[in-house]
Amino acid sequence: MATASDFRTCPTTGLKVHLPAERLIKANAVAAVVFLAVGGLFGLLVALTRSPWAARLLPADWFYLALTAHGLDVLIVWIIFFEMAVLYFASAVILSSRIAAPRWAWTGFVLMVVGALIVNVAVLQGQSSVMFTSYVPMKAAPHFYLGIILFAVGALIGTFVFFGTLVVAKDEKTYEGSIPLVTFGALTAAIIAVFTIASGAIILIPTLLWSVGIVSYIDPLMYKTVWWAMGHSSQQINVAAHVSVWYAIAAMVFGAKPLSEKVSRMAFLMYILFLQLASAHHMLVEPGVSSTWKIFNTSYAMYLAVLGSMVHGMTVPGSIEAAQRAKGYTKGLFEWLRKAPWSNPAFSGMFLSLLIFGFLGGISGVVMGTEQINLIMHNTLYTPGHFHATVVGGTTLAFMAITYPLINLIFRRELVMKKVAQFQPYVFGLGIIGISLFMMAAGTLGVSRRHWDITFSDAPLAFDYPAAAFLMMGLNGLSAVLAALGGLMFVAVTVGSILFGAKIEGGAPAAKPKAAPAVAQYGSVQHPAIPGTVVLVAIFFISFVLYYFVNWKYLSEVWPLR
Amino acid sequence: MAIHPPSERVWWNLPIARTELIWIIVAFLWGLTMFFMMIYWHGYGKQNLSNEAYRTTPEQFSAKVQAMVEKYKVREEAGIPVVRPPPGSEVYMLARLWQWYPILEFEKNQSYRLHLSSLDLQHGFSLQPVNINLQIHPGYEMVLSVQPDKAGTYGVVCNEYCGLGHHQMVGRIYVLDK
């Protein structure tokens, strides 16, 4: 049982912080940043090798190895470690509760570290360059699958510690009424995580057995369907998590209040109900899957999950606008945005993340996920162009943004190199915008993803991509350098601050939290009108509609197929 | 604030502001439009996948490919047979480490029933520069009717990673004016 000395009061927020939870958040965040650095380095090498001006920087075998490691280390390891920190923060810290079963949480953490190390060793040994997706019948070393399974089990334990903490907080009445919106979003992520990890277990355990010879055959189509129930759903964990982070930053920086609790929570609920269908996005040009199945699933049942994201796209900036207008920034459409703290990396990172995720990642994802349009995009560089906008521009940048206040609140250190921190989201964000746009452009020109040599210089039959494709690959390489610089700035500031930042004093041991005071406010509090957000949303909507139909036009120009 | 419990205990009864309500309706209708657009295209668009596929084995499929090659071979390029099947016929192309086999010759504006399968791993059929991309699985024979509408030399790039020779895997399709 928690005792008084297990808590401290945060001098900034007044939240009661459970020290075992704080230690877990620190450990998970540090592990996350380590793997971000490793995975980011692999990514830089991949992008350079693909650019015409540094072509063949890595030999072919190392290129495919680095690409496999890049995918695993950033898409899985960095993001999920950080999500564990987000889950513990959104439960124990935000609810001022003790964390449930910290020993289990540490067991989960250790499993995740061990799993991540095993996967990295397997990949670096060279026998498991099967890409992040490891499509059968291509076979990796058994410990490749084992490492992923251990990592996933660890993450599942962490997820249940989160659920347990919600139960504890409710039981011990550390808050009154409903859980905060940010915690609700984290709960969404956690529920999707259970589905995701279950799908992963269903497919990876048989695949492990197949790799050691106990199971004789894994159907490749079945593998892909179930694997993506894990692979794509895990991206939906990211969406739920980073949208929660947007709300959290809006609250921390502006004191923003959701425009409507009901609308925002319904939007999260849409994720739980419909996002899992997205496995279909990867099955649109497969044999043996019917169009009916493809259309229903790829559209998340008539785009109901997309509806959720479009709603957040209005309510997140809308809540910021409402908070700013209430403070008196009411001139014109955009004074609230112009006078926002653009030099605060928590805000600039969050807002860039919102823009990149919505305009680049969201629109391209829906277009690419259209059954027929996928024909002109599947497995081209358009695909990584899209998901670098969602996962790097959206999730990673949002996580970077919230790391800055967490260094103050959880690590209790001042930031070092404040100027560097101030520019970091812009450098990284600009790099990611470049990576996404140039890869999408190259993909539109037909360039294959996961390809070492698009000049086909050793191939028996020649083929030439258009010259513009090589220009795009060169610009992609430059953008990757910029993004890597932004990543390096992030690692330098975070590691520097944790090791050398001035200690923030205060936060004497707190009494065990008593029941929070009952909130007295009832009834509707009207928020100010949000005309600026309406304009932003209108621009978004028009871009979306135009780009959507332009791609139908492109499709109509290719060979007739039946 | 979003990091605090809702200030109104009964938040689920509060009315939704008009701006949000309008956006929810617009976004929902847009979702429906996109959904029905896919169905519409199946009726009126010219680029749809057939849904026709069969279970097969590497032996069965390569036997069919070989039979076609023997019947319609016109020449060889780089050691790979070039095959010119008659319009409207069943045409086969196989994917294997690290080759598309054989080279096909089509006539412009004629329709062909193209059968695709892999003998080993998954491969990606990426027809360039038209940019038509299909996933090729071992054990599944995908059938689709193609109607090339422009003459020229087309490359078939493999765009699913299939091992160390992946980047050498290039096939070819010729479309002749007749």
Interface residues (C-beta under 8 A of the other chain):
Chain A: A60 D61 Y64 I94 M131 Y135 P137 M138 Y175 E176 G177 S178 I179 P180 L181 V182 D219 P220 L221 Y247 A248 A250 A251 M252 G255 A256 K257 P258 L259 S260 E261 K262 V263 S264 V285 E286 P287 G288 S290 S291 I295 S299 M302 Y303 L304 V306 L307 M310 V311 M314 T315 G318 S319 V366 T370 E371 Q372 N374 L375 I376 M377 H378 N379 T380 T444 L445 G446 S448 R449 R450 H451 W452 D453 I454 F456 D458 A459 P460 L461 A462 F463 D464 Y465 P466 A516 V519 Q521 Y522 G523 S524 V525 Q526 H527 A529 I530 T533 V534 V537 F541 F544 V545 Y548 W552 L555 S556 V558 W559 P560 L561 R562
Chain B: M1 A2 I3 H4 P5 P6 S7 E8 R9 V10 W11 W12 L14 P15 I16 A17 T19 E20 W23 I24 V26 A27 F28 W30 G31 L32 M34 F35 M37 M38 I39 W41 H42 G45 K46 Q47 N48 L49 S50 N51 A53 E77 A78 G79 I80 Q99 I103 L116 D120 L121 Q122 G124 S126 L127 Q128 P129 V130 N131 I132 N133 L134 Q135 I136 H137 P138 G139 Y140 E141 M142 L144 S145 V146 Q147 P148 D149 G155 V157 C158 N159 E160 Y161 C162 G163 L164 H166 H167 Q168 M169 V170 G171 R172
